[in-house]
Amino acid sequence: MSAGTTRVLVADDQTVVREGIVMLLGLLPGIEVVGAAADGEQAVALVERHHPDVVLMDLRMPRVDGVEATRRIRAAHPETEVVVLTTYADDDSLFPALRAGARGYLTKDAGGEEIARAIADVRSGAAGLSPQVQLRLLERLSEGQKASPASPEPAPAPAPAQPAARGAELPDGLTAREAEVLALIAEGLSNTEIAQRLFVSPATVKTHINNLFAKTAVRDRAQAVAYAFRHGITGTHQ
């Protein structure tokens, strides 16, 4: 195995689909399939055995479904990323999977190039979401803001005793630079793209992300996107 190879585990209960995905991945450069599971319980066991970099996870499976398998894998092996690959893109499938810790979400009409890009994205720390899923996520967040019983205007952070600096306007003690990085995460940019946009090193971006994750108590980029839109920290936030 070369240093740049990504080790992938496939989990799908349909034999023909599972074998087809394994065959497709075998044709993609830089990817090595280390196992294939027929249900969520087997997926958890194979992750324990093989320690893959990424799991391609179906959702509707017997014994243990994909959401529960994702939750168990992420809890026991946080270094293993999960990309959901499913037929379903409804809210009842999408949001539980993201809350369980999936960093990618694709539907099964995705081609090899899109799957490879999602795998590469989650490996680099970005979210591997299809454009349709990104749009639905943003729509749902927008709907949630409109339905909130709170004031229709964006709720500011609790006012400090002596508000003066701009940083005081930001929630959870975020700095202006951290908010800027968070807004770019919400746009779907990878660490490398954020570094290029801000003219800083990827290491600096990673430091900002670690800091803002700690301050906001989010676990991953999907939760960071939700946090950004909940607090109005988007591309329009300057």
Summary of the structure (lengths in Angstrom):
residues: 238
radius of gyration: 18.9
end to end distance: 44.9
largest distance: 64.0
contacts: 747
relative contact order: 0.10
helix: 52%
strand: 12%
